Amino acid sequence: MSDGLAHDQLIGPLLDLLARRLRGAAEAELAAFDLRPRHVIGLTLLRDFGEHSQAALAASLGIDPTNVVALLNELESTGLIERRRSPEDRRRHTVVLTPAGGQRLAEIETALARLEHRLFAAMDSEEQAALYGLLQRAASATGGTHGASAASCAGAADESC
């Protein structure tokens, strides 16, 4: 190749392979909590950014507002979120993370951290930190930012994103 990159060192296919393996393992972890990735993304948005209107949450998740109702019903039935009437407009609802939801999210993040530790055990902690920094820099250079990763993933057509 004229630009100095070898065909046998393409990064995309390797990243895709790792992402698929990580996604599959993470979905299995989440199944133990009776949750899907979109549930966790919603809980994370509520924790990190606070109370949302249902419409704003649907926009952040990248799903139709009518579909967010089913998602919220599932989270509310397990006590992880609470819907409240908006004080400004009684026809609208806002969504908040409950203490139980915050606790469950912490448990999920611990389980996912253990999973990542197992999957990347071939690298020591310095190498894992270096990989994280490189991926963060690459994501930023391609239009994403570290803080927006959940929201940008949530907009993907693939529900398991």
VEXNU-700951 format. One record per atom (N, C-alpha, C, O, CB): x, y negated, z negated; residue in one letter. Coordinates in steps of 0.001 Angstrom, whole numbers, padded with zeros to 6 digits, always signed. Glycine has a CB too. Layout:
<pts>
XYZA...
</pts>
This chain:
<pts>
+000836+001184+000000M+000000+000000+000000M+000872-001235+000000M+001941-001254-000610M-000946-000005-001203M+000423-002243+000671S+001234-003442+000790S+001250-004268-000488S+002183-005045-000689S+000737-004281+001927S+000251-004132-001362D+000225-004944-002576D+000946-004273-003747D+000912-004788-004865D-001209-005240-002964D+001591-003145-003511G+002399-002509-004534G+001642-001559-005450G+002246-000976-006350G+003041-003545-005349G+000348-001385-005253L-000418-000475-006101L-000517+000888-005430L-000780+000977-004231L-001829-001043-006391L-000309+001929-006190A-000382+003283-005658A-001812+003796-005748A-002537+003499-006698A+000580+004222-006414A-002205+004574-004738H-003542+005161-004741H-003750+006098-005931H-004866+006229-006433H-003784+005913-003440H-002686+006743-006376D-002826+007687-007483D-002881+007000-008838D-002932+007671-009869D-001687+008669-007465D-002871+005666-008850Q-002958+004930-010103Q-004141+003958-010110Q-004080+002903-010741Q-001662+004173-010354Q-005204+004316-009410L-006405+003485-009427L-007013+003522-010829L-007181+004591-011414L-007437+003967-008359L-007333+002368-011346I-007843+002249-012708I-009339+002543-012776I-009802+003163-013733I-007562+000857-013254I-010093+002109-011782G-011548+002244-011812G-012050+003653-012042G-012866+003866-012939G-012109+001745-010551G-011592+004633-011260P-012086+005994-011473P-011760+006545-012869P-012558+007269-013463P-011504+006912-010421P-010588+006194-013373L-010210+006657-014709L-011064+005992-015783L-011495+006645-016733L-008727+006379-014971L-011304+004703-015630L-012184+004011-016576L-013599+004568-016507L-014264+004714-017533L-012198+002501-016294L-014057+004878-015306D-015392+005449-015151D-015484+006803-015847D-016472+007082-016527D-015747+005590-013664D-014475+007639-015686L-014450+008945-016342L-014507+008776-017859L-015305+009429-018531L-013185+009735-015935L-013664+007906-018390L-013650+007676-019837L-014981+007100-020320L-015480+007490-021376L-012501+006731-020215L-015554+006178-019555A-016832+005574-019935A-017936+006624-019961A-018774+006621-020863A-017204+004437-018967A-017943+007516-018983R-018962+008570-018949R-018823+009514-020150R-019814+009890-020776R-018860+009370-017635R-017586+009884-020456R-017362+010755-021609R-017771+010060-022906R-018430+010656-023758R-015887+011182-021679R-017382+008820-023045L-017724+008060-024242L-019226+007852-024341L-019799+007992-025421L-017006+006712-024245L-019869+007521-023229R-021317+007301-023228R-022067+008570-023623R-022988+008522-024439R-021782+006824-021846R-021673+009702-023044G-022333+010964-023382G-022175+011320-024851G-023133+011736-025503G-021782+012085-022527G-020974+011157-025367A-020728+011464-026782A-021472+010487-027687A-022000+010881-028726A-019218+011422-027090A-021515+009216-027295A-022216+008211-028099A-023716+008475-028102A-024365+008317-029136A-021928+006796-027567A-024273+008871-026972E-025702+009189-026918E-026032+010364-027833E-027090+010382-028462E-026128+009507-025476E-025134+011343-027909A-025346+012476-028815A-025311+012006-030267A-026109+012462-031085A-024280+013572-028579A-024397+011104-030589E-024335+010537-031947E-025628+009792-032271E-026187+009948-033356E-023118+009584-032090E-026094+008987-031327L-027308+008199-031561L-028533+009087-031702L-029459+008758-032444L-027521+007203-030426L-028546+010204-031001A-029679+011131-031100A-029835+011642-032527A-030948+011925-032969A-029498+012315-030132A-028726+011762-033247A-028798+012191-034646A-029526+011162-035505A-030041+011492-036574A-027390+012434-035201A-029568+009925-035041F-030285+008855-035737F-031675+008631-035127F-032389+007714-035533F-029470+007550-035688F-032056+009457-034166D-033312+009311-033422D-033404+007953-032736D-034465+007329-032710D-034508+009498-034357D-032291+007506-032185L-032244+006224-031485L-031558+006391-030147L-030827+007354-029916L-031519+005163-032328L-031813+005422-029260R-031164+005351-027951R-030288+004100-027924R-030393+003244-028803R-032222+005329-026786R-029429+003998-026918P-028558+002820-026839P-029309+001484-026889P-028850+000547-027541P-027752+002883-025574P-030441+001387-026219R-031179+000110-026231R-031672-000257-027628R-031724-001436-027980R-032368+000180-025273R-032033+000745-028417H-032421+000467-029804H-031258-000194-030542H-031426-001197-031236H-032856+001774-030531H-030078+000396-030373V-028903-000100-031087V-028517-001496-030596V-028130-002355-031389V-027722+000870-030915V-028625-001712-029303I-028324-003046-028768I-029298-004063-029352I-028886-005156-029740I-028397-003052-027213I-030581-003720-029420G-031571-004621-030006G-031270-004919-031468G-031323-006074-031893G-032963-004025-029879G-030954-003879-032239L-030609-004080-033647L-029374-004964-033791L-029315-005829-034665L-030373-002731-034336L-028390-004739-032924T-027159-005533-032972T-027440-007000-032650T-026911-007894-033311T-026117-004967-031989T-028268-007247-031641L-028626-008632-031306L-029309-009322-032482L-029015-010478-032789L-029546-008667-030072L-030209-008617-033128L-030920-009207-034268L-029968-009476-035431L-030084-010498-036108L-032059-008284-034724L-029041-008571-035659R-028069-008793-036735R-027138-009961-036411R-026901-010831-037249R-027245-007521-036979R-026618-009966-035191D-025601-010953-034835D-026162-012337-034555D-025483-013337-034791D-024846-010482-033641D-027406-012412-034050F-027959-013699-033643F-029221-014088-034395F-029778-015159-034154F-028247-013677-032184F-029676-013238-035298G-030825-013576-036128G-032157-013360-035433G-032245-012728-034380G-030725-014995-036566G-033172-013898-036049E-034555-013737-035609E-034717-014172-034149E-034166-015184-033716E-035500-014546-036513E-035493-013374-033405H-035772-013649-031990H-037279-013581-031767H-037989-012870-032478H-035025-012636-031055H-037752-014311-030795S-039123-014067-030335S-039082-012773-029528S-038019-012370-029055S-039691-015283-029470S-040225-012126-029372Q-040263-010906-028571Q-039807-011190-027144Q-039089-010385-026551Q-041679-010303-028570Q-040218-012325-026592A-039846-012675-025216A-038339-012894-025100A-037719-012458-024130A-040602-013939-024757A-037755-013564-026079A-036307-013806-026043A-035536-012494-026182A-034503-012300-025543A-035894-014787-027164A-036046-011607-027016L-035395-010312-027181L-035471-009509-025878L-034498-008865-025486L-036043-009524-028341L-036620-009549-025215A-036761-008861-023927A-035763-009415-022915A-035139-008657-022173A-038202-009002-023388A-035615-010737-022886A-034662-011357-021956A-033234-010952-022293A-032450-010643-021395A-034795-012890-021986A-032887-010949-023577S-031538-010558-023986S-031247-009101-023662S-030120-008749-023313S-031350-010801-025472S-032265-008253-023779L-032100-006833-023472L-032180-006547-021984L-031791-005470-021532L-033143-006023-024195L-032688-007519-021214G-032805-007333-019778G-033923-006380-019398G-033832-005676-018392G-031511-006834-019224G-034988-006358-020209I-036119-005489-019890I-037395-006315-019854I-037465-007408-020415I-036243-004336-020919I-038397-005769-019184D-039682-006437-019049D-040309-006644-020428D-040246-005750-021271D-040625-005624-018137D-040915-007812-020669P-041539-008060-021981P-042566-007013-022397P-042720-006740-023587P-042200-009402-021973P-043265-006427-021438T-044228-005389-021817T-043519-004124-022302T-044047-003404-023149T-045144-005055-020632T-042338-003855-021772N-041578-002674-022205N-040918-002882-023560N-040682-001923-024295N-040518-002323-021172N-040620-004133-023888V-039984-004382-025184V-040945-004067-026317V-040510-003733-027419V-039504-005840-025286V-042242-004167-026065V-043239-003864-027098V-043098-002411-027552V-043124-002136-028752V-044676-004129-026570V-042950-001490-026619A-042795-000071-026977A-041510+000142-027774A-041497+000881-028759A-042788+000816-025707A-040446-000500-027349L-039172-000399-028058L-039316-000917-029489L-038843-000286-030434L-038073-001183-027311L-039970-002064-029640L-040163-002649-030965L-041097-001803-031817L-040906-001695-033028L-040711-004064-030842L-042109-001202-031191N-043001-000309-031935N-042210+000836-032567N-042432+001196-033723N-044102+000251-031009N-041282+001402-031789E-040460+002505-032290E-039587+002044-033454E-039490+002730-034471E-039581+003078-031164E-038955+000884-033305L-038084+000374-034370L-038882-000031-035605L-038432+000161-036734L-037272-000819-033865L-040062-000589-035384E-040886-001024-036510E-041459+000188-037262E-041573+000158-038487E-042030-001943-036017E-041815+001240-036540S-042396+002423-037194S-041398+003094-038132S-041798+003783-039071S-042875+003431-036143S-040115+002901-037891T-039085+003474-038761T-038576+002463-039782T-037668+002765-040557T-037923+003991-037926T-039158+001264-039785G-038794+000257-040779G-037492-000471-040509G-036940-001105-041408G-038710+000890-042100G-036989-000389-039268L-035711-001025-038957L-035858-002491-038570L-034925-003278-038729L-035028-000280-037843L-037023-002854-038067I-037311-004253-037741I-038685-004604-038282I-039471-003737-038663I-037238-004507-036201I-038945-005883-038302E-040260-006369-038717E-040681-007459-037753E-039886-008322-037383E-040243-006897-040191E-041945-007409-037349R-042507-008476-036508R-043331-009387-037402R-044097-008939-038255R-043383-007892-035334R-043147-010683-037176R-043871-011682-037954R-044547-012656-037011R-044060-012915-035910R-042925-012428-038923R-045653-013182-037444R-046308-014246-036666R-045415-015480-036694R-044858-015853-037726R-047739-014576-037233R-045301-016096-035529S-044520-017322-035438S-045270-018442-036156S-046462-018631-035914S-044244-017699-033954S-044596-019187-037031P-045277-020293-037713P-045652-021423-036747P-046586-022181-037010P-044389-020841-038828P-044922-021535-035625E-045205-022586-034646E-046379-022233-033744E-047147-023105-033338E-043978-022852-033800E-046512-020943-033433D-047572-020495-032531D-048064-019142-033028D-047389-018133-032820D-047067-020408-031042D-049200-019096-033665R-049718-017896-034297R-050007-016763-033301R-050210-015620-033710R-050969-018233-035056R-050028-017075-031997R-050245-016034-030988R-048969-015261-030689R-049019-014187-030089R-050784-016648-029704R-047835-015794-031097R-046534-015179-030789R-045958-014503-032030R-046292-014836-033167R-045541-016239-030250R-045075-013536-031759H-044384-012837-032840H-042888-013084-032748H-042333-013238-031660H-044683-011328-032796H-042251-013118-033903T-040798-013107-033950T-040378-011763-034535T-041161-011095-035210T-040231-014310-034797T-039150-011383-034270V-038643-010086-034694V-037418-010314-035567V-036534-011098-035221V-038301-009182-033470V-037372-009618-036707V-036227-009712-037615V-035749-008311-037973V-036522-007353-037984V-036595-010509-038898V-034482-008219-038258L-033884-006981-038725L-034198-006842-040214L-034020-007793-040976L-032338-006958-038459L-034653-005687-040623T-034920-005456-042044T-033620-005021-042734T-032662-004641-042061T-036042-004375-042237T-033582-005074-044063P-032401-004537-044759P-032131-003078-044392P-030977-002676-044246P-032581-004658-046272P-033201-002282-044244A-033023-000885-043826A-032418-000816-042423A-031598+000058-042140A-034375-000131-043863A-032821-001735-041548G-032256-001785-040203G-030784-002151-040226G-029984-001585-039481G-033019-002776-039349G-030429-003099-041080G-029020-003467-041221G-028185-002312-041736G-027066-002091-041274G-028876-004654-042150G-028732-001572-042699Q-028038-000408-043251Q-027889+000685-042195Q-026820+001280-042057Q-028792+000138-044477Q-028961+000947-041451R-028901+001974-040407R-027882+001582-039339R-027118+002428-038872R-030296+002187-039766R-027864+000311-038951L-026911-000149-037947L-025477+000034-038448L-024604+000435-037678L-027171-001625-037592L-025226-000250-039712A-023886-000045-040282A-023503+001436-040229A-022360+001772-039920A-023830-000560-041744A-024455+002317-040529E-024198+003760-040458E-023881+004189-039033E-022978+004993-038803E-025405+004549-040987E-024624+003652-038087I-024404+003974-036671I-023026+003492-036233I-022296+004223-035564I-025504+003336-035782I-022672+002276-036605E-021360+001746-036210E-020230+002562-036827E-019194+002752-036190E-021228+000272-036624E-020404+003045-038046T-019400+003912-038665T-019282+005218-037890T-018176+005687-037624T-019757+004194-040141T-020417+005803-037529A-020398+007048-036754A-019740+006844-035395A-018967+007689-034944A-021822+007584-036570A-020044+005723-034740L-019441+005448-033427L-017948+005169-033550L-017179+005541-032663L-020140+004257-032757L-017527+004525-034629A-016093+004283-034837A-015364+005614-035036A-014272+005806-034500A-015861+003349-036062A-015962+006537-035806R-015360+007864-035981R-015270+008595-034644R-014270+009251-034349R-016175+008701-036989R-016319+008475-033844L-016335+009100-032522L-015197+008560-031659L-014456+009331-031050L-017692+008863-031828L-015061+007252-031608E-013981+006659-030810E-012615+007100-031322E-011701+007354-030538E-014077+005127-030829E-012485+007187-032631H-011213+007635-033206H-010881+009050-032723H-009734+009346-032386H-011270+007594-034757H-011908+009928-032694R-011694+011294-032206R-011367+011314-030716R-010452+012016-030285R-012929+012151-032478R-012123+010538-029927L-011931+010565-028479L-010588+009983-028049L-010024+010384-027031L-013046+009809-027802L-010091+009049-028821F-008828+008404-028464F-007698+008812-029399F-006745+008058-029596F-008989+006894-028481F-007808+010002-029973A-006814+010491-030930A-005433+010688-030313A-004436+010741-031033A-007281+011789-031528A-005366+010796-028991A-004062+010962-028340A-003229+009685-028404A-002033+009699-028115A-004251+011381-026884A-003876+008577-028787M-003172+007298-028920M-003073+006934-030395M-004014+007152-031157M-003896+006172-028123M-001924+006373-030799D-001818+005906-032177D-002566+004581-032316D-003056+004042-031324D-000326+005747-032600D-002658+004056-033533S-003460+002855-033778S-002937+001640-033014S-003728+000803-032580S-003489+002547-035265S-001619+001529-032843E-001068+000417-032059E-001480+000519-030597E-001829-000485-029977E+000461+000387-032170E-001442+001721-030046E-001838+001916-028653E-003330+001646-028470E-003737+001058-027468E-001496+003343-028192E-004143+002072-029433Q-005576+001793-029358Q-005834+000295-029418Q-006677-000221-028684Q-006327+002506-030493Q-005116-000404-030285A-005270-001856-030381A-004827-002526-029082A-005456-003482-028630A-004462-002411-031572A-003753-002031-028486A-003278-002590-027220A-004307-002344-026114A-004586-003240-025316A-001909-001975-026830A-004873-001133-026064L-005900-000824-025067L-007102-001744-025251L-007633-002277-024277L-006334+000657-025168L-007527-001928-026483Y-008658-002811-026761Y-008359-004229-026258Y-009205-004851-025615Y-008972-002830-028280Y-007176-004730-026545G-006798-006070-026091G-006769-006180-024573G-007225-007175-024011G-005444-006446-026654G-006238-005169-023914L-006189-005181-022454L-007588-005119-021847L-007883-005836-020890L-005347-004015-021945L-008446-004268-022397L-009812-004171-021890L-010588-005460-022143L-011375-005900-021305L-010536-002989-022534L-010358-006052-023298Q-011016-007324-023614Q-010580-008402-022615Q-011406-009173-022124Q-010686-007768-025070Q-009295-008447-022323R-008769-009431-021370R-009322-009175-019970R-009690-010116-019267R-007225-009392-021347R-009382-007922-019565A-009923-007584-018248A-011401-007938-018160A-011855-008461-017142A-009720-006094-017950A-012157-007655-019225A-013585-007989-019233A-013783-009488-019133A-014676-009953-018424A-014263-007453-020501A-012968-010239-019828S-013069-011693-019787S-012741-012226-018391S-013387-013151-017899S-012133-012320-020826S-011742-011634-017771A-011326-012084-016440A-012345-011740-015365A-012367-012366-014305A-009991-011475-016083A-013189-010746-015629T-014189-010352-014639T-015551-010961-014920T-016551-010541-014337T-014307-008849-014592T-015599-011933-015795G-016844-012662-016034G-017537-012314-017318G-018479-013007-017701G-017769-012430-014929G-017121-011275-018004G-017716-010924-019290G-016895-011506-020414G-015737-011879-020229G-017831-009405-019446G-017504-011582-021581T-016779-011991-022771T-017036-010973-023852T-018027-010246-023803T-017191-013408-023231T-016152-010915-024828H-016280-009951-025921H-017628-010084-026608H-018281-009072-026862H-015155-010139-026936H-018062-011288-026913G-019304-011505-027639G-020545-011192-026836G-021613-010975-027409G-019371-012903-028102G-020426-011163-025519A-021604-010945-024678A-021718-009509-024198A-022586-009202-023381A-021568-011871-023489A-020861-008623-024687S-020847-007269-024140S-022180-006546-024311S-022636-005886-023377S-019755-006468-024795S-022805-006650-025458A-024082-005963-025654A-025161-006517-024750A-025933-005762-024157A-024523-006071-027099A-025215-007832-024642A-026251-008451-023817A-026036-008119-022346A-026998-007845-021628A-026266-009972-024019A-024768-008139-021883S-024540-007871-020469S-024800-006404-020151S-025294-006082-019071S-023112-008255-020072S-024477-005528-021068C-024760-004110-020861C-026251-003874-020854C-026755-003055-020085C-024093-003254-021940C-026956-004587-021708A-028395-004369-021831A-029137-004729-020552A-030230-004218-020307A-028947-005177-022989A-028561-005596-019741G-029208-005978-018507G-029035-004954-017397G-029635-005090-016330G-028685-007292-018059G-028237-003952-017630A-027984-002950-016601A-029216-002088-016379A-030019-001879-017288A-026787-002077-016984A-029350-001593-015163A-030495-000744-014829A-030405+000595-015549A-031432+001200-015857A-030576-000522-013312A-029195+001063-015820D-028986+002330-016487D-029275+002180-017969D-028567+001459-018671D-027559+002839-016260D-030314+002857-018450E-030720+002699-019845E-029632+003121-020816E-029610+002649-021952E-031972+003495-020114E-028730+003997-020398S-027708+004484-021310S-026515+003559-021404S-025558+003872-022111S-027254+005839-020888S-026538+002437-020719C-025427+001489-020752C-025105+001073-022162C-024193+000275-022378C-025741+000269-019917C
</pts>
